Amino acid sequence: MTLADDDRQLLRALCEQHDVRLDKVLKLLETVRDYELMDRPTGFYDAL
Protein backbone atom coordinates (compact mmCIF):
# COMPACT_ATOMS: atom_id res chain seq x y z
CA MET A 1 0.00 0.00 0.00
CA THR A 2 1.34 3.41 -0.94
CA LEU A 3 1.21 6.03 1.79
CA ALA A 4 2.73 9.46 2.08
CA ASP A 5 5.86 9.54 4.23
CA ASP A 6 4.11 11.49 6.99
CA ASP A 7 1.21 9.02 7.03
CA ARG A 8 3.56 6.03 7.14
CA GLN A 9 5.52 7.57 10.04
CA LEU A 10 2.31 8.26 11.95
CA LEU A 11 1.00 4.75 11.32
CA ARG A 12 4.34 3.24 12.38
CA ALA A 13 4.29 5.28 15.61
CA LEU A 14 0.72 4.21 16.37
CA CYS A 15 1.54 0.57 15.70
CA GLU A 16 4.53 0.74 18.04
CA GLN A 17 2.46 2.50 20.70
CA HIS A 18 -0.25 -0.19 20.58
CA ASP A 19 2.09 -3.14 19.99
CA VAL A 20 0.60 -3.99 16.58
CA ARG A 21 2.59 -5.15 13.59
CA LEU A 22 2.79 -2.54 10.84
CA ASP A 23 2.72 -5.12 8.04
CA LYS A 24 -0.56 -6.56 9.36
CA VAL A 25 -2.20 -3.12 9.49
CA LEU A 26 -1.03 -2.31 5.97
CA LYS A 27 -2.44 -5.63 4.72
CA LEU A 28 -5.76 -4.88 6.48
CA LEU A 29 -5.94 -1.41 4.91
CA GLU A 30 -5.16 -2.87 1.49
CA THR A 31 -7.92 -5.48 1.84
CA VAL A 32 -10.46 -2.87 2.92
CA ARG A 33 -9.48 -0.65 -0.02
CA ASP A 34 -9.89 -3.55 -2.45
CA TYR A 35 -13.45 -4.23 -1.30
CA GLU A 36 -14.75 -0.73 -0.47
CA LEU A 37 -15.89 0.18 -3.98
CA MET A 38 -17.66 -3.09 -4.74
CA ASP A 39 -21.46 -3.06 -4.92
CA ARG A 40 -21.61 -6.38 -3.10
CA PRO A 41 -18.34 -7.06 -1.34
CA THR A 42 -18.77 -10.83 -1.34
CA GLY A 43 -15.97 -12.55 0.52
CA PHE A 44 -14.88 -9.49 2.47
CA TYR A 45 -14.93 -11.17 5.88
CA ASP A 46 -13.21 -14.24 4.49
CA ALA A 47 -10.48 -12.01 3.08
CA LEU A 48 -9.95 -10.40 6.47
Secondary structure by P-SEA (a helix, b strand, c coil): ccccaaaaaaaaaaaaaacccaaaaaaaaaaaaacccccccccccccc
